[in-house]
Amino acid sequence: MGNLIISNQRTEEMVGDLDLLDPKYRDYIGNQAMRIAWCLQAGDILVLPVEPPAGFLKYVTSYLGIDERSIQVLVPQAGGSGRGMLSRDRLLDSTFLRQLRAAVDLTEIDSVTPFHFDSTITALVQELDLIDSVPGFAFFDQRGSELVNSKSTFRAIAQGTTAAVPEGRVETDQAPALKYIWSKISQGESVILKQDYHVAGFGNEVISPDPKVFPLGAKQMHVVNSWESLKDLLNNKWSWFTEEGRHKVVIEHYTPESAPIYAEYVVHDRGVDLTGHGEMRMMPVINGLIVPAPSRDLPGFEDFLEGGRNICGTLRAMGYRGIVSVDAIVTPDNSILINEFNCRVGGSTHIHTLGQKVVGEDYFDTTVLMELRRCDFPPFEDFLRLLDSEELSYQRGGSGIVVTVADDSGHGESGEYCIIAKDMDEAEQIEKRLAGILQSAGQPAGA
């Protein structure tokens, strides 16, 4: 029995035309795709956009306690969008399909886990005769993933389940959007505009009359103090926000200095299970996690988890099966407002799996996991030796560092690590020590 894992971290249906993404960013995403290896079990098939560095899979499987030789790794030939993207032309290439079918024939695949279950994956599943291995396949086959990864769909479902959400609206036309945004800006408030389909905050921009606002969760900030300047901004940006009029725009009240948190759930035939929760580290878009969420003791945290569960119940009734990450913000007055969900493997999934399989089933109650991304590391094997020499490598039952993604892409700032510690103070001390070591080596940790 095995799982077919496909690390398609960016797809045409998630972010639009892959060729519009910066080539360096595409390579970064291709390198980051190796982190899904932390979800491996014996007998699995792993499809990656690029080959992992020598020694990486041995390192991962030794922590997971499985035989590296039981894992089949396949990398399709580069496609039109380069080597970093598992694009449709790569995954449905006839040569690759023959290789993948041969790999599937060597094992009994009982589940299929892509990062994003788009129409390319449904076509792949049909080609491989694996429909019976996919709960909820009929939902995915009708492009259901597109529906439940829409930010406007989130607004409708969240409001329908009476979840606490930021004030906002969904617009298709520029004129009412202009009027609504100005009603906030003219009162000294800020708003965030979100493309209906994008990931990791890259489709978000903040508009504020206050130049001191830092746009956590968005790639860009616009300072606007007049109706005319707001009108000019929307005239210039509306086609980008709507992707040439094809999609809706989500507009929400933006509360500066809020802490972004999430809860991850699994939706299955029997119900909804909570996997875990955490806080997102931002720069200003996501650059790591802290698990569990430091805000978990707030009075409203259980209501947040229950609100997320109710949303997942609606998604389950619609036919969705799989992982759901429900995102929220903790405002300066400690209110918790749900502002998004993502129905796919999340950026937290491998961290929670690592916690369960490497630390132990009680990891959530006994440890703090602190993840950082976009790090400059030495070559993988050299970095492992450096961690060993400094006694920073994680050993079971103790504290230390696990390298979740190697930084061997050639561009730098592509590595990721997870600190396992008994509490936040120890995690911060380990991170500070590692930063000093890497700085001495001329490779600062964290972009």
C-alpha positions in Angstrom: 0.0 0.0 0.0 1.4 3.4 -0.9 0.6 7.0 -1.6 1.2 8.9 -4.8 2.5 12.3 -3.6 2.8 15.1 -6.2 4.4 18.4 -5.1 2.8 20.7 -7.6 3.1 23.8 -5.3 2.1 26.3 -8.0 -0.3 25.5 -10.8 -2.1 27.4 -13.6 -5.3 27.2 -11.7 -3.8 28.6 -8.5 -1.9 31.6 -9.8 -2.7 32.0 -13.5 0.0 32.0 -16.2 3.1 30.4 -14.8 5.3 32.2 -17.3 4.4 35.5 -15.6 6.1 34.4 -12.4 9.7 35.5 -12.0 12.1 32.8 -13.1 14.0 33.0 -9.8 10.7 32.6 -7.9 9.8 29.5 -10.0 13.2 27.9 -9.1 12.6 28.8 -5.5 9.2 27.1 -5.5 10.7 24.1 -7.3 13.3 23.8 -4.6 10.7 24.2 -1.8 8.7 21.3 -3.2 11.1 18.9 -1.5 9.5 19.7 1.9 6.6 17.4 1.1 9.0 14.5 1.6 8.4 14.9 5.3 4.9 13.4 4.6 6.4 10.2 3.1 5.5 6.7 4.3 7.1 3.4 3.2 6.1 2.4 -0.3 5.2 5.9 -1.5 5.8 7.4 -4.9 7.1 11.0 -4.8 6.9 13.3 -7.9 9.0 16.4 -7.6 9.8 19.2 -10.1 13.6 18.9 -9.5 15.9 16.2 -8.1 16.5 16.6 -4.3 20.2 17.0 -3.4 22.2 13.9 -2.7 21.6 12.7 0.8 18.4 14.6 1.4 16.0 11.7 1.1 18.3 9.5 3.3 18.3 12.3 5.9 14.4 12.6 5.8 13.7 8.9 5.8 16.1 8.3 8.7 14.2 10.8 10.8 10.9 9.2 9.7 12.1 5.7 10.4 11.4 4.3 7.0 13.7 2.6 4.4 14.8 5.1 1.7 14.8 2.2 -0.8 11.0 1.8 -0.4 10.5 5.3 -1.9 10.3 5.9 -5.7 11.1 9.4 -6.8 10.2 10.7 -10.2 11.0 14.0 -11.9 9.4 14.7 -15.3 11.5 16.5 -17.9 11.4 20.3 -17.8 8.4 21.9 -19.5 7.6 25.3 -21.0 7.5 27.1 -17.7 10.9 25.8 -16.6 12.1 23.2 -14.1 10.6 24.7 -11.0 6.9 24.2 -11.9 5.1 20.8 -12.2 3.0 22.3 -15.0 0.4 20.5 -17.0 2.7 19.8 -19.9 5.2 18.1 -17.6 2.8 15.9 -15.6 0.8 14.8 -18.7 3.9 14.2 -20.9 3.5 10.8 -22.5 7.1 9.7 -21.6 6.5 10.7 -17.9 3.1 9.0 -17.8 4.7 5.7 -18.9 7.4 6.1 -16.2 4.7 6.9 -13.6 2.5 4.0 -14.7 5.4 1.6 -14.4 6.1 2.9 -10.8 2.4 2.6 -9.9 2.4 -1.0 -11.2 5.2 -1.9 -8.7 3.1 -0.9 -5.7 -0.5 -0.8 -4.6 -1.5 2.8 -4.5 -4.4 3.5 -2.1 -4.2 7.3 -2.0 -3.2 10.3 -4.2 -1.9 13.4 -2.5 -1.1 16.4 -4.7 -0.3 19.8 -3.2 -3.2 21.1 -5.2 -5.9 18.9 -6.7 -6.5 20.8 -10.0 -7.7 19.6 -13.4 -4.3 18.3 -14.4 -4.2 16.0 -11.4 -7.7 14.7 -12.1 -6.6 13.9 -15.7 -3.5 12.2 -14.3 -5.6 10.1 -11.9 -7.9 9.0 -14.7 -4.9 8.1 -16.9 -3.5 5.9 -14.1 -6.9 4.3 -13.3 -6.7 5.6 -9.7 -10.1 7.1 -9.3 -11.0 4.7 -6.5 -8.0 5.8 -4.6 -9.3 9.4 -4.3 -12.1 10.2 -1.9 -14.1 13.0 -3.3 -12.9 12.5 -6.9 -16.2 13.5 -8.4 -15.9 16.9 -6.7 -12.4 17.5 -8.0 -13.4 16.3 -11.4 -15.9 19.1 -11.7 -13.1 21.6 -10.9 -14.2 21.8 -7.3 -10.7 22.8 -6.1 -11.1 26.0 -8.1 -14.3 26.7 -6.2 -13.0 26.1 -2.7 -9.7 27.9 -3.2 -11.5 31.1 -4.2 -11.3 33.9 -1.6 -14.8 35.1 -2.7 -16.1 31.6 -2.0 -14.5 31.8 1.5 -16.4 35.1 2.2 -19.7 33.5 1.3 -19.2 30.3 3.2 -17.7 32.0 6.3 -20.6 34.5 6.4 -23.1 31.7 5.9 -21.7 29.8 8.9 -21.7 33.0 11.0 -17.9 32.9 11.5 -16.3 36.0 12.8 -14.6 37.7 9.8 -13.3 41.1 8.9 -15.8 43.5 7.5 -15.7 43.5 3.8 -17.3 42.7 0.5 -16.8 40.9 -2.9 -16.9 43.1 -6.0 -16.7 42.6 -9.7 -17.2 46.2 -10.7 -14.7 49.0 -10.1 -17.3 51.8 -9.3 -18.8 50.2 -6.1 -15.3 49.0 -5.1 -14.1 52.6 -5.3 -17.0 53.8 -3.3 -16.6 51.2 -0.6 -12.8 51.7 -0.3 -13.2 55.4 0.0 -15.7 55.0 2.8 -12.9 53.4 4.8 -10.0 55.5 3.7 -11.8 58.8 4.3 -12.3 57.7 7.9 -8.6 57.0 8.4 -9.0 53.2 8.0 -7.1 50.7 5.9 -8.2 48.0 3.5 -6.7 45.0 1.9 -7.6 44.0 -1.7 -7.1 40.3 -2.6 -7.0 38.6 -6.0 -9.6 35.8 -5.9 -6.9 33.2 -6.8 -3.4 33.5 -5.5 -1.3 32.1 -2.7 1.0 33.2 0.2 -0.1 36.8 0.1 1.3 37.5 -3.4 -2.1 38.5 -4.7 -2.8 40.9 -1.8 -2.2 44.7 -1.6 -3.0 47.2 1.2 -4.4 50.7 0.7 -4.1 53.1 3.6 -4.0 56.8 4.3 -1.3 56.1 6.9 2.3 55.7 5.5 3.4 54.1 8.8 1.2 51.0 8.2 3.3 47.9 7.6 1.5 45.6 5.1 1.7 42.2 6.8 0.2 39.6 4.5 0.5 41.7 1.4 3.2 42.3 -1.2 2.6 46.0 -1.6 1.2 49.0 0.2 -0.4 52.1 -1.4 -0.7 55.4 0.5 -3.9 57.2 -0.6 -5.4 60.4 0.9 -7.8 61.6 -1.8 -10.7 60.3 -3.9 -8.8 61.2 -7.1 -5.6 59.4 -6.1 -7.7 56.3 -5.1 -9.6 56.5 -8.4 -6.2 56.7 -10.3 -4.9 53.7 -8.3 -7.9 51.5 -9.2 -7.8 52.6 -12.8 -4.2 51.4 -12.9 -4.6 48.2 -10.9 -8.1 46.9 -11.4 -7.3 44.7 -14.4 -4.5 43.1 -12.3 -6.8 42.5 -9.3 -9.5 41.0 -11.5 -7.0 39.3 -13.9 -8.4 41.2 -16.9 -12.0 41.0 -15.6 -12.1 37.2 -15.3 -12.4 37.1 -11.5 -13.8 38.8 -8.4 -11.9 41.0 -6.0 -12.2 40.6 -2.2 -12.0 43.9 -0.2 -11.6 43.7 3.6 -11.0 46.1 6.4 -7.3 45.8 7.3 -6.2 45.9 10.9 -2.5 46.8 11.2 -0.3 45.0 13.7 -2.4 41.9 13.8 -0.8 38.4 14.2 -1.7 35.9 11.5 -2.6 32.5 12.7 -4.1 29.3 11.2 -5.7 26.0 12.1 -5.3 22.9 9.9 -8.0 20.3 9.5 -8.6 17.1 7.6 -12.0 16.7 6.0 -12.9 13.0 5.4 -16.0 10.8 5.0 -16.4 10.3 8.7 -16.1 14.0 9.7 -13.6 16.7 10.4 -10.4 16.4 12.5 -8.1 19.2 13.7 -4.5 18.5 12.8 -3.0 21.5 14.6 -2.5 25.3 14.7 0.2 27.9 14.6 1.2 31.5 14.0 2.7 32.6 10.7 6.0 34.5 10.6 5.8 37.3 8.0 8.3 39.3 5.9 5.7 40.8 5.0 4.3 37.6 3.4 4.6 34.2 5.1 8.2 33.2 5.9 7.7 30.5 8.5 5.6 29.2 11.4 5.4 28.9 15.1 3.6 25.8 16.4 1.5 25.7 18.4 -0.1 29.2 18.1 1.2 31.5 20.9 -2.4 32.9 21.0 -4.0 29.6 21.9 -4.8 30.7 25.5 -6.8 33.7 24.4 -10.5 33.6 25.4 -11.6 33.6 21.7 -9.3 30.9 20.5 -11.7 28.0 21.0 -14.4 30.0 19.1 -11.9 30.3 16.3 -11.3 26.6 16.2 -15.0 25.9 16.3 -15.6 28.5 13.5 -13.0 26.7 11.4 -14.6 23.3 12.1 -18.0 24.7 11.1 -16.5 26.0 7.8 -15.0 22.6 7.2 -18.3 20.9 7.8 -19.8 23.0 5.0 -16.9 22.1 2.7 -17.5 18.4 3.6 -21.2 18.7 2.8 -20.2 20.1 -0.6 -18.1 17.0 -1.3 -14.6 18.3 -0.6 -12.2 15.7 0.9 -8.7 16.6 2.1 -6.7 19.2 4.0 -8.1 22.6 4.9 -6.1 25.5 6.4 -8.3 28.1 8.0 -6.4 31.4 8.4 -7.2 34.2 10.8 -5.8 37.3 12.4 -5.4 38.2 16.1 -6.0 41.9 16.3 -4.3 44.3 18.8 -7.4 44.0 21.1 -7.1 40.2 21.0 -10.2 39.6 18.7 -9.8 36.7 16.3 -11.2 37.1 12.8 -11.1 34.4 10.2 -10.0 35.8 6.8 -9.3 32.9 4.4 -9.2 29.2 3.9 -7.1 27.1 1.5 -8.3 23.6 0.5 -5.1 21.9 -0.4 -1.9 20.6 1.3 -0.7 23.6 3.3 2.6 25.2 4.1 2.1 23.8 7.6 1.2 20.2 6.6 4.8 18.9 6.6 5.6 20.7 9.9 2.7 18.9 11.7 3.7 15.6 10.1 7.3 16.1 11.2 6.0 16.8 14.7 3.9 13.7 14.8 6.5 11.3 13.2 9.8 12.7 14.4 9.0 14.2 17.8 6.0 12.1 18.8 2.3 12.1 19.0 2.4 14.4 22.1 4.5 17.0 20.3 1.8 19.6 20.4 1.7 19.5 24.2 5.5 19.1 24.9 7.4 21.2 22.4 7.5 24.3 20.3 8.3 24.1 16.6 9.7 27.2 15.0 10.2 27.2 11.2 12.0 29.7 9.0 12.2 29.9 5.2 14.2 31.7 2.6 17.5 30.9 4.3 21.0 30.9 3.0 22.7 27.6 3.9 26.0 25.9 2.9 25.7 22.9 0.6 23.4 20.3 2.2 26.0 17.8 3.5 28.3 20.6 4.7 25.4 22.1 6.6 24.6 18.9 8.3 28.2 18.5 9.4 28.2 22.1 10.7 25.0 21.5 12.7 26.6 18.3 14.1 29.8 20.0 15.1 27.9 22.7 16.9 25.6 20.1 18.6 22.6 21.7 17.0 21.2 18.7 15.1 17.9 17.5 16.5 18.2 14.3 18.5 15.0 12.4 19.6 13.9 13.5 23.0 16.0 16.6 23.0 16.1 20.0 21.2 17.7 21.1 18.0 17.3 21.8 14.3 15.9 19.8 11.4 16.7 20.9 7.9 13.3 20.7 6.2 14.5 22.1 2.8 18.1 22.1 1.5 19.4 25.3 -0.1 21.0 23.8 -3.1 19.0 25.6 -5.8 21.9 27.8 -7.0 20.1 31.0 -6.2 20.5 31.0 -2.4 17.8 32.0 0.1 15.9 28.8 -0.6 16.6 26.7 2.5 14.2 26.0 5.4 14.6 24.7 8.9 12.5 23.7 11.9 13.7 24.2 15.4 12.3 21.7 18.0 12.5 23.1 21.5 10.8 22.7 24.9 9.5 26.3 24.8 9.7 29.6 22.9 12.6 30.9 24.9 14.7 27.9 24.0 13.6 28.0 20.4 14.6 31.7 20.1 18.0 31.0 21.7 18.7 28.2 19.2 17.6 30.4 16.3 19.8 33.3 17.5 22.8 30.9 17.9 22.2 29.5 14.4 22.0 33.0 12.9 25.4 33.8 14.5 27.0 30.7 13.1 25.6 31.3 9.6 26.6 34.9 9.7 30.2 33.9 10.6 30.1 31.6 7.6 28.9 34.5 5.4 25.4 33.1 5.0 22.7 34.9 7.1 19.6 32.8 8.0 16.4 34.3 6.8 15.7 36.8 4.1 
